[in-house]
């Protein structure tokens, strides 16, 4: 299941950082570059295979549930959703960290270099002065 998380991260991160418009919830599987497109598609398929196999193995080895079809199916589905949500949470933390870093850089430039903190407000004020 850890391999599934890693593979999902390898598919989710380019979906956010590579091309515009950025997509967080849906993974972009088409790119302008054919090598990247084939890499992301291959990793996407590997992620689903590793996640499904890992969830099945975990469900069959879990002693706290009865080993009937529906309990095993429910535990497998839970494992797949869990892996997907962990990978999405890691990408969300990366995005939040990036924007916090941008804010800190902008605040540092405002304090030490006397650059405007909010550039668009300054432009708006200049338009109103005319």
C-alpha positions in Angstrom: 0.0 0.0 0.0 3.0 2.3 0.6 4.0 1.7 -3.0 0.5 2.8 -4.1 0.9 6.0 -2.1 4.2 6.7 -3.7 2.9 6.0 -7.2 -0.2 8.2 -6.6 2.1 11.0 -5.5 4.1 10.6 -8.7 0.9 11.0 -10.6 -0.7 13.7 -8.5 2.2 16.1 -8.2 2.7 16.6 -11.9 -1.0 17.1 -12.3 -0.8 20.1 -10.0 2.6 21.6 -10.9 3.2 20.8 -14.5 0.5 22.4 -16.7 -2.3 24.9 -16.4 -5.1 24.8 -15.5 -4.0 23.1 -12.4 -6.0 20.1 -11.2 -6.1 18.9 -7.7 -9.1 16.5 -7.4 -8.8 15.1 -10.9 -5.5 13.7 -12.1 -4.3 15.0 -15.5 -3.4 12.1 -17.7 -2.8 14.1 -20.9 0.2 16.3 -21.4 1.9 18.0 -24.3 5.1 16.0 -23.8 4.6 12.3 -24.9 7.3 11.0 -22.5 5.7 12.6 -19.5 2.2 11.5 -20.6 3.3 7.9 -20.9 5.2 8.1 -17.6 2.2 9.5 -15.7 -0.2 7.0 -17.2 2.1 4.1 -16.4 2.5 5.3 -12.8 -1.3 5.8 -12.6 -1.9 2.2 -13.6 0.8 0.9 -11.2 -0.7 3.0 -8.4 -4.1 1.4 -8.8 -2.6 -2.1 -9.1 -0.4 -1.7 -6.0 -3.2 -0.2 -4.0 -5.7 -2.8 -5.0 -3.3 -5.7 -4.3 -2.1 -4.2 -1.1 -5.7 -3.6 0.1 -6.7 -7.1 -0.8 -3.7 -8.6 1.1 -4.5 -6.4 4.1 -8.1 -7.4 4.1 -7.4 -11.1 3.8 -4.9 -10.9 6.7 -7.0 -8.8 9.0 -8.2 -11.0 11.8 -10.7 -8.6 13.3 -13.3 -8.9 10.4 -15.1 -12.0 9.3 -13.8 -13.4 6.1 -16.9 -13.2 4.0 -17.1 -11.6 0.6 -18.8 -8.3 1.7 -16.5 -7.7 4.7 -13.4 -8.3 2.5 -14.8 -6.1 -0.2 -15.6 -3.3 2.3 -12.1 -3.5 3.8 -10.5 -3.5 0.4 -12.5 -0.4 -0.7 -11.6 1.3 2.6 -7.9 0.6 2.0 -8.1 2.0 -1.5 -9.9 5.2 -0.3 -7.4 5.5 2.5 -4.4 5.3 0.2 -5.9 7.8 -2.2 -6.8 10.3 0.6 -3.3 10.0 2.2 -1.7 10.8 -1.2 -4.1 13.8 -1.7 -3.4 15.1 1.8 0.4 15.0 1.2 -0.1 16.9 -2.1 -2.3 19.4 -0.2 0.3 19.9 2.4 2.9 20.6 -0.3 0.7 23.2 -1.9 -0.1 24.9 1.4 3.6 24.9 2.3 4.4 26.4 -1.1 1.9 29.3 -0.6 3.1 29.9 3.0 6.7 30.1 1.5 5.5 32.6 -1.1 3.8 34.7 1.7 7.0 34.7 3.8 9.0 35.8 0.8 6.6 38.6 0.0 6.5 39.7 3.7 10.3 39.8 3.8 10.4 41.9 0.6 7.8 44.3 2.1 9.8 44.6 5.4 13.3 44.9 4.1 13.1 46.1 0.5 10.1 48.4 0.8 8.2 46.6 -2.0 4.3 46.6 -1.9 2.8 43.8 0.1 -0.3 43.6 -2.1 0.7 44.7 -5.7 -2.8 44.6 -7.1 -4.2 47.0 -4.5 -1.4 49.5 -5.3 -2.3 49.3 -9.0 -5.9 49.8 -8.2 -5.1 52.9 -6.1 -3.1 54.3 -9.0 -6.1 53.9 -11.3 -8.3 55.7 -8.9 -5.9 58.6 -8.6 -6.2 59.5 -12.2 
